Amino acid sequence: MRLNELSPGKGAKKVAKRVGRGHSAGQGKTSGSGQKGQKSRSGGFHKVGFEGGQMPLQRRLPKVGFRSRMARLSAELRLHELEIPTADVIDLDVLKAANLVPAFVTKVKVIKSGEIKKAVKLKGLAVTKGARAEIEKAGGTIE
């Protein structure tokens, strides 16, 4: 097979209908647009979703949902997960190394969920009021 022997498959290329070229062409006079009305006029179109003046569906339905772009960059950490890393000071890099938070996260907040028995030292992490009390009760500190 050579390049000059290549051709499209049979029926792949259909000849376009030449409308408005007289009766003998089969698409004369109104060119397949029917008689009167908006669709028969030149430039007779309406915007997407237009329902003839009736309130369009996309405006009748309520707005729904919102996805915060900041939520992707922040993560929550439970109290009992603070006991997993072996480092003496727990910061963002230690948590990423221990696979407790995703690698792209920039902010971490410790929430009061679960229990903590080990004294831990936190640095550069946000902490809820309840979690702070639990950490300090266990003998830990927060910077």
C-alpha positions in Angstrom: 0.0 0.0 0.0 1.3 3.4 -1.0 0.2 6.9 0.0 -1.3 7.6 -3.4 -3.4 4.5 -3.0 -5.1 5.6 0.3 -8.7 6.7 0.1 -11.6 7.1 2.6 -13.9 4.1 3.0 -17.0 3.7 0.9 -19.7 6.0 2.2 -17.4 7.9 4.5 -17.5 11.1 2.5 -21.1 12.2 1.7 -21.7 15.0 -0.8 -23.3 18.0 0.9 -26.8 18.9 -0.2 -26.8 22.2 -2.2 -30.0 23.9 -1.0 -31.7 26.8 -2.7 -30.4 25.9 -6.2 -33.8 25.4 -7.9 -36.5 22.8 -8.1 -34.5 20.3 -10.1 -31.9 20.1 -7.3 -34.7 18.9 -5.0 -34.2 21.7 -2.4 -35.5 24.7 -4.2 -37.7 27.7 -3.1 -37.9 27.3 0.7 -34.7 25.2 0.8 -36.2 22.7 3.3 -37.1 25.4 5.8 -40.8 25.1 5.4 -43.1 28.2 5.0 -43.2 31.0 7.4 -41.9 31.4 11.0 -38.7 32.1 12.9 -36.9 29.1 11.6 -37.5 30.0 8.0 -36.0 33.5 8.3 -32.3 34.3 7.7 -30.7 34.7 11.1 -33.8 33.2 12.7 -32.4 31.5 15.7 -32.7 31.7 19.5 -30.3 31.2 22.3 -29.6 27.8 23.8 -32.2 27.0 26.5 -34.8 29.5 25.1 -38.3 28.2 25.6 -40.4 30.7 23.7 -40.6 33.1 26.6 -41.5 30.5 29.2 -39.1 30.6 32.1 -36.3 28.2 31.0 -35.6 25.0 33.0 -32.1 26.1 34.1 -33.7 29.2 35.7 -36.7 27.4 37.2 -34.5 25.0 39.2 -32.7 26.2 42.3 -29.0 26.8 42.4 -27.2 24.0 44.1 -23.8 23.2 45.5 -20.5 24.9 46.1 -17.0 23.5 46.2 -14.5 25.4 48.1 -11.1 25.7 46.4 -9.4 26.1 49.8 -10.9 22.9 51.1 -8.5 20.9 48.8 -5.5 22.5 50.6 -6.6 21.8 54.1 -7.1 18.6 56.1 -8.4 17.5 59.5 -6.5 15.2 61.8 -8.0 13.3 64.7 -6.5 13.1 68.2 -5.5 9.4 68.1 -3.7 9.9 64.8 -1.2 12.2 66.6 0.3 9.1 68.4 1.3 7.5 65.1 4.4 9.7 64.2 7.5 8.9 66.2 9.1 12.4 65.9 9.3 14.5 69.1 7.9 17.6 67.4 4.9 17.1 65.1 4.6 19.6 62.3 3.2 19.5 58.7 6.2 17.8 57.2 6.1 15.0 59.8 2.5 14.4 59.1 3.1 14.3 55.3 6.0 11.8 55.8 3.8 9.6 57.9 1.0 9.7 55.2 -1.5 11.1 57.6 -2.3 14.0 55.3 -2.0 14.4 51.5 1.2 15.8 50.1 -0.5 18.9 48.6 -2.1 20.1 51.9 -0.9 23.4 53.3 -3.1 23.6 56.5 -3.9 21.0 59.1 -6.4 21.3 61.9 -6.5 18.8 64.8 -10.0 18.0 65.9 -11.3 16.4 69.1 -12.1 12.9 67.9 -10.8 9.9 69.6 -8.4 9.8 72.6 -4.8 10.8 73.1 -2.7 9.3 75.9 0.8 10.2 74.7 2.3 13.7 75.4 2.9 15.3 72.0 4.5 18.7 71.0 2.7 20.3 68.0 4.2 23.1 65.9 2.4 25.1 63.2 -0.9 23.2 63.3 -4.4 24.6 64.0 -6.1 23.0 67.0 -9.8 23.2 68.1 -10.7 24.2 71.7 -11.7 20.7 72.7 -8.6 19.1 71.1 -6.3 21.7 72.8 -7.8 20.7 76.2 -7.2 17.0 75.5 -3.6 17.5 74.4 -2.7 19.6 77.4 -4.5 17.1 79.7 -2.2 14.3 78.3 0.9 16.5 79.0 1.4 17.8 75.5 2.2 21.4 74.3 1.1 23.5 71.3 3.2 26.2 69.6 
